[in-house]
């Protein structure tokens, strides 16, 4: 390790209500901006991070009154430092805020931006927000969107908001609606797909989700919005929140989502590509949540490139 790197001293941090219930690994990722994830997990495994003078595992949830000891950390030059956010991304995120108050941010996430770093992605939405708002003591994703999916995503600014929204997500308190263009003609009488889903890892290391009797219960409701030659625009409402749920349920129904390089068949994918589609056609367009004792409905307009593609499909052959 390069002795010329930057060194931070020992830090003793008292946990308050804003961090109560947060996993210690997520707490460290927030506090040690720019330190690689692998380094943080190594600190935990070796017991160099202590909570109340004892060793803890990464999944330990902090409690108000806990004291966290963060050891001196020597950073070599090639380990980075602060996460660098380009001016273009900063401006794009600033213009994508659909709602913000003292407890919550709702953002219209662009396609191609992961919600968090990892698995070859150095910078995600949450890391960018934390870098752009260094004064924020708490910023956590309430839920996730796939990297190539655009639209509404919630980021909590307070632990209380995160817990309340997680509770709503576990029940039926949050209504999320997506627009998806699927291959073929979706039957108008097929209003839902209810099959269990299970995560799998291929020999290549790629993670996929499959329909499986041993998987977790999953339910998606679908409603036809517009029919084209060889494609259908549908609104999808995931009642449960499984990974890749809408994408796999659409595939199971025989109508995979256009531009889906993981679950769409090659012939259909190539047809849409030749027509000009360059991304997954899946957009989280409406979010209906309980907030401040009432219902709040937020909408993210369909991105311009998806609107343009629909116009292409509407043109006579």
N, C-alpha and C positions, 0 to 999 in steps of 0.2 A: 504493500500500500504506500502510496506517495506521501512522504512526510511533509511535503509542501502544500498539501491540501488545506482547506479551511477546517477549523476545529470549533465546535460549540461546547460550552462547559456543561457541568451537571445541572439539571433543572429538576426542581421539586415542584410539582403542580398539584394543587388541591382541586378536586372535582366538585363542581357546583351543579345546580339543577339543569343547566343547559346541556351537560354531558351525561347526566344520569341515564343509565340504561344503554349507553353506547358501547359497542364492542371496542376493546382496547386497541385492536389493530387499526380500526377506522379512526380512532382518536389520534393514534400516532401518525397515520398518513396525513391527517389534517395539520398536526402540529409540526411535523418534520417535512415541510414542503420541499420538494426537490430530491429527497432521499429515496432511492429506488425501493420498490416494494420488497424485493428479495432481501435487501439489507434490513428492513424493518422486521421481517419474519425471522431473520437470523438472530437479531437482537433479542427477540422474544424466546426463541428456542434455547439460546445460551443463558437465559436468565439475566441478561444485562439490563433489561427493563424490569423494574420491580413495582408492585402495587402493595402498599402498606408493608413494605420491606420483604415481601414474599414474591416468589415466581408465579407467573400466570400464563395461561395459554392464550392464543390469539383470539379465541371466541369468548374470553371472559368479558362480562358486561360490567362496566364501571358503575359505581354507586356514589351518590352525593356523600362527601366526607372522605372518600378515598384519597390517598396521596400517591401520585405516580412519580417514580424516579426515572428520568430520562438520562442515560449516560452521555459522556462526551462522545461526539461523533466526528471522526476525521473524514472529510470528503476529499477524494482525489479529484483532480481537474476533470478527468474523463467521466466522472460519475454524475456530472451535470451540476445542478444547483436549483435555482428557482425554475419552475415550469415557465417556458417562454410561450406567450400567446401572441400570435401575429396581430397586427393592427386590423387586418381584414376580418379575422375571426372575432376580435373584440367588438368591432363595429356591427358585425352580423348578429352577434348574441345580444348586444344592446338594443338592436332594432327588432329582436324576436321575442321580447318580453310581452306576454299577453296580459299578465296581472302581477302585481307585487304589493305586498304590505309588510308589516314588521315581522310576520311569521312565515310567509310563503312566497315563492316565485313560481309562476307557470310560464314556461318557455315553449315557443314553436321551434322545436329542434330540427335543424336541417338534416337531410339525408347525407350519409357518409361520415357523420360525426358520431363516434361511439359515446355512450353515456359515461363510461369510465375507462381509464387506461388499463393496460394489461394485455396479455396474449398478442404481443407484437404491436400494440397500440400505445404510444408513449403519452398521448394527450387525449383525454376525453372531456365531455361536457363539464363534469363536476370538478376536475382538476383545473380547467380553464376558468370556471367561476371563482374557485378559491384563489387562484392567482390574481384575477382581476379585482377581487374584493378581499385584500389581505386583512382588513379590519374586522371581517365577519368571523365571529367565534364559532359559528355553527352553520354548516351547509351540508345537507345530506339528501341524496336521491330518495324520493318517496316510492318510486317504482321505476321500471326500466322500459326502454324501447330498443329494438334491434338497431344496430348501427345504420342499416340502410332504410329504416323506417323513419319518416318525418312526422312532425306534429307535436301535440300537447304532451308535455312532461312536467311533473311537479318536483320542486326542490324545496325542502323544509329549511327554514331559517332558525327554528327553535325546536328543541326536543319535544315539547308538548304538542306541537303541530304534527311532527313526524308520527308520534304515537297515536294521535287521534285519527290521522288519515290512514295509518296502517290498520287500525280497528275498523274503519269504514270499508277498507278494501277487503277485509276478511268476511264482511257481511255483504249486503247488497246496497250499501250507502253510496257507492261511487259508480257512475254510469259512464263508461268509455266507449266511444263510437269511432270506427275506422272506415275509410273509403278504400276499397280494393278493386282493382281490375283483374278479373279472373278469365281463364281461357274457356272457350265454349259458351253455351247458353245455360245459365244457372236456372234450374226449374223454379218457378215462382212458388210452388207448393212445398219446396224444401226450406223450411224456416229455421232449422237448426241442425247442428251436428254435435252429437254427444258420444264421444269415444275417448277412452283413457289414453294418456300420453306418457311416454317414458323417454328419458334422456339416454343416449348411447354415445360411445366414443368409438370411431372407426380405427382400423389399424394405422391409418395415416395420422391419427391424432385429431382429426376433424370431429367436432361435436354435432350430432344430429338428434332430432326428436322423431320417435316412431310411435305409431298406434300400437298399443300393447295391452293385453288383458291384465298384466301385472302393473300397469302404469297408474298414474294419478287421474282421478276423475276430472274431466274437462268438458265444458259446454260453451259453444259459440252459436249465437243467433245471427241469421243472415236475412237481408231484405234486398230485393232487386231494385236498383235505381234507374238503370238504363241498359238497353241491349244493343249491341253492335254486331257486325258480321264477324263471327268467331270469337266474341268476347262479351263479357257482362260486367258492368260497374255495380258492385254490391256494397251495402253498408254492413259491416260486421260488428257485433257487440259481444266481446268476450265476457261471459258471466263469471268464469274462473280465470285465473291469471297464470297459466302455464307458459313456459318458454316456447316460443315459435308457435303458439297455439293456433292463431288464425291461419298461418301459412300451412301448417300440417293438416288442419281440419279442411281447408280448401282443397288441398291435394287429395285427401281421403275421399272427398265428395266427387273427385274426378275433374275438378276445375282449379288447378294450381294458379297461384297469383302470377301475373305477368311480370317478367324481369326478375323472378326468383331463381338465382343460379344454384340454389341448394335443393329446392323441392319441385321446380318446374321441369318438364321434359325438354330435351334439347331442341327438338323441332319447333315446338311452340315458342320457346325462348328466342330462337333465331328469327322466327317470323316477326315477333315484336321488335327485335333489335333492328331488323331491316326497315321497319316502319319508323324507327327513330327513338325507341324507348331505351334509355341508358341507365335505368335504375329500377329498383323494386317499386312496383306501384302499390304501396301501402302507406296510408297517411292517417294519423290519429287526429281526426278533425273536430271532435266535440268531447268536452269533459264536463260532466255535471257532478258537482261535489257538495257535501254539506259544509257550510262555512259561515261562521259568526251567527249561528242560530237560524240560518236560512239556506236556500239552495243557490249555488252560483254556477252559471253555465258559461263556459268559455269555448270559443271556436277558433281554430286555426284554418285559414283559407287554404284551398288546394294549391300547392306550389305551381308556379307558372309553367314549369316543364311538363307537369302532369296535365294541366289544363290544355296545353298546346297539343299533347298527344291525343287527348280525347277529341280535339277538333280534327286531327288527322283521321281518326276513326270515323268521324261523322261525314267526311267527304265522300261523295258517291264514287264508286269504283269506275 
